[in-house]
Amino acid sequence: MAYPTSDQYDRWKQRANEFDMSVSEFMQAMVEAGMKKFDASVEPDETNRELRDQRNDLKDELDRTRERVAELEEQVHRGERAAVRRYVEQNPGTSFGQIVQRVVDTAPERVNRHIEDLEDDALRVEDDQYYPTNVGSREVM
């Protein structure tokens, strides 16, 4: 004869109460259920091949997205670097503070170019207020 631990008995008693059974009825029912022959095998929803194909597709998409982000970041950095380089070429010996001030002073015109590029495609203007068009794909800015 075997005796359950206190924790096991308490757990079984709680489950028996949930089924409105005595503990001994619960134990008998569980022993019978455990003695029945049943197949515990599980069939996968997808084959290994399908999972590999999905993984490869997602990896390709991730790689393309990373390349696109890198290109966009390069465009932004190239534009900002070009503005700084032009200013220093036109003003040799300029100080860091003067470069920062130039970038701050010319930011609105660069932002205007970006907004003009985005209008009608990704942005719409109503009463001097900008809203997304919700048309087309989302762009990384």
Secondary structure in CASP SS format (residue, H / E / C, confidence):
PFRMAT SS
TARGET T0000
AUTHOR 0000-0000-0000
METHOD secondary structure of the structure
MODEL  1
M C 1.00
A C 1.00
Y C 1.00
P C 1.00
T C 1.00
S H 1.00
D H 1.00
Q H 1.00
Y H 1.00
D H 1.00
R H 1.00
W H 1.00
K H 1.00
Q H 1.00
R H 1.00
A H 1.00
N H 1.00
E H 1.00
F C 1.00
D C 1.00
M C 1.00
S C 1.00
V H 1.00
S H 1.00
E H 1.00
F H 1.00
M H 1.00
Q H 1.00
A H 1.00
M H 1.00
V H 1.00
E H 1.00
A H 1.00
G H 1.00
M H 1.00
K C 1.00
K C 1.00
F C 1.00
D C 1.00
A C 1.00
S C 1.00
V C 1.00
E C 1.00
P C 1.00
D C 1.00
E C 1.00
T C 1.00
N H 1.00
R H 1.00
E H 1.00
L H 1.00
R H 1.00
D H 1.00
Q H 1.00
R H 1.00
N H 1.00
D H 1.00
L H 1.00
K H 1.00
D H 1.00
E H 1.00
L H 1.00
D H 1.00
R H 1.00
T H 1.00
R H 1.00
E H 1.00
R H 1.00
V H 1.00
A H 1.00
E H 1.00
L H 1.00
E H 1.00
E H 1.00
Q H 1.00
V H 1.00
H H 1.00
R H 1.00
G H 1.00
E H 1.00
R H 1.00
A H 1.00
A H 1.00
V H 1.00
R H 1.00
R H 1.00
Y H 1.00
V H 1.00
E H 1.00
Q H 1.00
N C 1.00
P C 1.00
G C 1.00
T C 1.00
S C 1.00
F H 1.00
G H 1.00
Q H 1.00
I H 1.00
V H 1.00
Q H 1.00
R H 1.00
V H 1.00
V H 1.00
D H 1.00
T H 1.00
A H 1.00
P H 1.00
E H 1.00
R H 1.00
V H 1.00
N H 1.00
R H 1.00
H H 1.00
I H 1.00
E H 1.00
D H 1.00
L H 1.00
E E 1.00
D C 1.00
D C 1.00
A C 1.00
L E 1.00
R E 1.00
V E 1.00
E E 1.00
D C 1.00
D C 1.00
Q E 1.00
Y E 1.00
Y E 1.00
P E 1.00
T C 1.00
N C 1.00
V C 1.00
G C 1.00
S C 1.00
R C 1.00
E C 1.00
V C 1.00
M C 1.00
END
